[in-house]
């Protein structure tokens, strides 16, 4: 599906919750693989934007294009190319970590070997048999990241991915991002500074649902 030209194009995206705009007139275009940062205070719209681009939420107005094709009504066509991780992960608390990843992987024909390989790399192998409800916050964050990258998507939306990670976890994630800068489009929102940010293609600053600056 990968084509020359635009990977993502967003035009005048809006999201209204009751009478309040979470996003207002968001427009941008991504033409290169690499790291893109979205910075802003809590409530600035970062998580809402990532959820809309991952088809977890739908916009109130505006258009989204992947590979120059409008996504409206064709979201399922693009899901295999998208991975989303958030600080409030979509995991089943009564299932083990492995069962959660196995279930998610079935939608993309992910093999057991892939799950175990990533578990070793991200340092989660020792608690794969634990139920999600028994995990610490840092462990939960690592499993959420594994779920996002499990099917090797082209687009990664990582919402506050460094939250709750210890130094080792931060280093593992930074190394993963570095190794994939030429392979993927990686969106990261964060309140915490990371050395990896020096390798960004562009920074988007959000405030009250609007992009107020790009650099």
C-alpha positions as CSV (number, residue, x, y, z in Angstrom):
1,X,0.0,0.0,0.0
2,X,3.0,2.3,0.5
3,X,3.2,5.0,-2.2
4,X,5.2,8.0,-3.1
5,X,3.9,11.4,-1.9
6,X,2.0,11.9,1.3
7,X,1.9,9.4,4.0
8,X,-0.6,11.3,6.2
9,X,-2.5,14.4,5.4
10,X,-5.0,16.0,7.8
11,X,-7.3,18.8,6.7
12,X,-9.2,21.1,9.1
13,X,-9.8,18.3,11.7
14,X,-12.2,19.1,14.5
15,X,-13.5,17.2,17.5
16,X,-16.4,18.4,19.5
17,X,-17.3,17.0,22.9
18,X,-20.7,18.3,23.9
19,X,-20.1,22.0,23.3
20,X,-16.4,22.1,23.7
21,X,-13.8,21.7,21.0
22,X,-11.0,19.2,21.9
23,X,-9.5,19.9,18.4
24,X,-9.9,22.9,16.1
25,X,-8.8,23.2,12.5
26,X,-5.9,20.7,12.8
27,X,-4.0,20.5,9.4
28,X,-0.6,19.1,8.6
29,X,1.0,16.7,6.1
30,X,3.7,14.1,6.6
31,X,5.8,13.1,3.6
32,X,8.8,11.5,5.2
33,X,9.4,8.6,7.6
34,X,10.9,9.6,10.9
35,X,10.0,10.9,14.4
36,X,7.4,13.6,14.9
37,X,6.8,15.2,18.3
38,X,3.5,16.6,19.6
39,X,4.0,18.7,22.7
40,X,1.5,20.5,24.8
41,X,-0.1,20.7,28.3
42,X,-2.7,18.3,29.5
43,X,-5.9,18.9,27.7
44,X,-4.2,20.4,24.6
45,X,-5.6,17.7,22.4
46,X,-2.7,15.4,21.8
47,X,-4.4,12.1,23.0
48,X,-7.6,13.0,21.1
49,X,-5.6,13.6,17.9
50,X,-3.8,10.3,18.2
51,X,-7.0,8.4,18.9
52,X,-8.6,10.0,15.8
53,X,-5.7,9.1,13.6
54,X,-5.8,5.6,14.9
55,X,-9.6,5.4,14.3
56,X,-10.5,4.9,18.0
57,X,-12.4,8.2,17.8
58,X,-14.0,9.8,14.8
59,X,-13.7,13.5,14.0
60,X,-16.6,15.9,14.2
61,X,-15.4,17.5,11.0
62,X,-12.4,17.5,8.6
63,X,-10.6,14.9,6.6
64,X,-7.8,12.3,7.0
65,X,-5.8,10.9,4.2
66,X,-3.4,7.9,4.4
67,X,-1.3,7.3,1.3
68,X,-3.3,10.1,-0.5
69,X,-6.6,8.2,0.0
70,X,-9.4,9.6,2.2
71,X,-10.1,7.3,5.1
72,X,-13.8,8.1,5.7
73,X,-15.7,4.8,5.5
74,X,-12.6,2.8,4.7
75,X,-10.9,2.8,8.1
76,X,-10.6,-1.0,8.2
77,X,-8.4,-0.9,5.1
78,X,-5.7,1.1,7.0
79,X,-5.8,-0.5,10.5
80,X,-3.0,-3.0,9.7
81,X,-0.7,-0.1,9.2
82,X,-1.4,1.5,12.5
83,X,-0.2,0.9,16.1
84,X,-1.4,3.0,19.1
85,X,-0.1,3.0,22.6
86,X,-1.5,5.2,25.4
87,X,-1.0,5.6,29.2
88,X,-4.5,4.2,29.6
89,X,-4.0,1.0,27.6
90,X,-6.8,-1.1,26.0
91,X,-5.9,-4.4,27.8
92,X,-8.1,-7.0,29.4
93,X,-7.2,-7.0,33.2
94,X,-8.3,-10.6,33.8
95,X,-6.1,-12.0,31.0
96,X,-2.4,-12.6,31.2
97,X,0.0,-10.4,29.3
98,X,0.7,-13.2,26.8
99,X,-3.1,-13.8,26.4
100,X,-3.6,-10.1,25.7
101,X,-0.9,-10.0,23.1
102,X,-2.0,-13.3,21.5
103,X,-5.5,-12.0,21.2
104,X,-4.4,-8.7,19.6
105,X,-2.1,-10.6,17.3
106,X,-4.8,-12.8,15.9
107,X,-6.2,-9.9,14.0
108,X,-2.9,-9.6,12.1
109,X,-1.8,-13.2,12.0
110,X,1.1,-12.5,14.4
111,X,3.0,-15.7,15.4
112,X,3.9,-16.8,18.9
113,X,7.6,-16.4,18.0
114,X,7.1,-12.7,17.3
115,X,5.4,-12.2,20.7
116,X,8.2,-14.0,22.5
117,X,10.9,-12.2,20.5
118,X,9.5,-8.8,21.4
119,X,8.9,-9.8,25.1
120,X,12.6,-10.6,25.3
121,X,13.6,-7.4,23.8
122,X,11.4,-5.2,25.9
123,X,12.2,-7.1,29.1
124,X,8.7,-8.4,29.7
125,X,9.3,-12.1,29.4
126,X,9.4,-12.7,33.2
127,X,5.8,-11.5,33.7
128,X,4.1,-12.7,30.5
129,X,2.1,-15.2,32.6
130,X,0.9,-12.5,35.0
131,X,-2.6,-11.1,34.8
132,X,-2.6,-7.5,33.5
133,X,-4.4,-6.4,36.7
134,X,-1.3,-7.6,38.7
135,X,1.2,-5.4,36.8
136,X,3.0,-2.3,38.1
137,X,2.5,0.9,36.1
138,X,5.8,0.5,34.4
139,X,5.1,-3.1,33.4
140,X,1.7,-2.1,32.1
141,X,3.4,0.6,29.9
142,X,5.8,-1.9,28.4
143,X,2.9,-4.3,27.5
144,X,1.0,-1.4,25.9
145,X,4.0,-0.6,23.8
146,X,4.4,-4.3,22.7
147,X,0.8,-4.4,21.7
148,X,1.2,-1.3,19.5
149,X,4.3,-2.7,17.6
150,X,3.3,-6.3,17.6
151,X,2.2,-6.4,13.9
152,X,5.1,-4.2,12.7
153,X,2.9,-1.2,11.6
154,X,4.2,1.6,9.4
155,X,2.5,4.3,11.6
156,X,3.1,4.4,15.3
157,X,1.2,6.7,17.6
158,X,2.8,6.7,21.0
159,X,0.9,8.8,23.6
160,X,3.2,9.6,26.6
161,X,5.3,6.4,26.0
162,X,8.0,7.3,28.5
163,X,5.5,7.7,31.4
164,X,6.2,5.2,34.2
165,X,9.2,3.6,32.5
166,X,12.4,3.1,34.5
167,X,15.8,4.0,33.0
168,X,16.2,0.6,31.4
169,X,12.7,0.8,29.8
170,X,13.4,4.3,28.5
171,X,16.6,3.1,26.9
172,X,14.9,0.1,25.3
173,X,12.2,2.4,23.8
174,X,14.7,5.0,22.6
175,X,16.8,2.3,20.9
176,X,13.7,0.9,19.2
177,X,12.7,4.3,17.9
178,X,16.2,5.0,16.7
179,X,16.3,1.7,14.8
180,X,13.0,2.5,13.1
181,X,13.5,6.1,12.1
182,X,14.0,5.1,8.4
183,X,11.2,2.5,8.5
184,X,8.3,4.1,10.1
185,X,6.3,7.3,10.8
186,X,6.5,7.6,14.6
187,X,4.3,10.2,16.4
188,X,5.2,10.8,20.0
189,X,3.5,13.0,22.6
190,X,5.3,13.6,25.8
191,X,5.7,15.8,28.9
192,X,9.1,14.2,29.6
193,X,12.3,15.1,27.7
194,X,14.2,12.3,26.0
195,X,17.5,12.3,24.1
196,X,15.7,10.7,21.2
197,X,13.9,14.0,20.6
198,X,17.0,15.4,19.0
199,X,16.4,13.1,16.1
200,X,12.9,14.5,15.3
201,X,11.8,15.6,11.9
202,X,9.3,18.1,13.2
203,X,7.7,19.4,16.4
204,X,4.0,20.3,16.6
205,X,3.0,22.5,19.6
206,X,-0.6,22.2,20.6
207,X,-2.7,24.5,22.9
208,X,-6.4,24.3,23.5
209,X,-6.9,21.9,20.6
210,X,-5.0,23.9,18.0
211,X,-1.5,23.6,16.5
212,X,0.0,27.0,17.5
213,X,3.5,26.4,16.1
214,X,5.6,24.0,14.0
215,X,9.3,23.7,13.8
